[in-house]
Amino acid sequence: MKIKEIREHSDDQLVIELREIERRLFDMRTQGATEKIEATSELKKLRRDVARIKTVIRERQLKAQAATA
């Protein structure tokens, strides 16, 4: 997912998307511990998506704080 697409989502959608991606990441890690993962590059992509979403959420929090201060 690209950062531009992430920024178009609302805060609620971002939280939901973050939970889904973290769940998929957990499932893939569990699968990696028990059996061989075919698409290991997917782990890297999911980790980066999590970081992107958390970054956008934090940017919005800081912007809201600056607006109230």
Residue pairs with C-beta under 8 A, 6 or more apart in sequence:
1 49
1 52
3 52
3 55
3 56
6 14
6 17
6 52
6 53
6 56
7 56
9 17
11 57
11 60
14 53
14 56
14 57
15 57
17 53
18 50
18 53
18 54
18 57
21 46
21 49
21 50
21 53
22 50
24 46
25 43
25 46
25 47
25 50
28 37
28 42
28 43
28 46
29 43
31 37
32 40
32 43
37 43
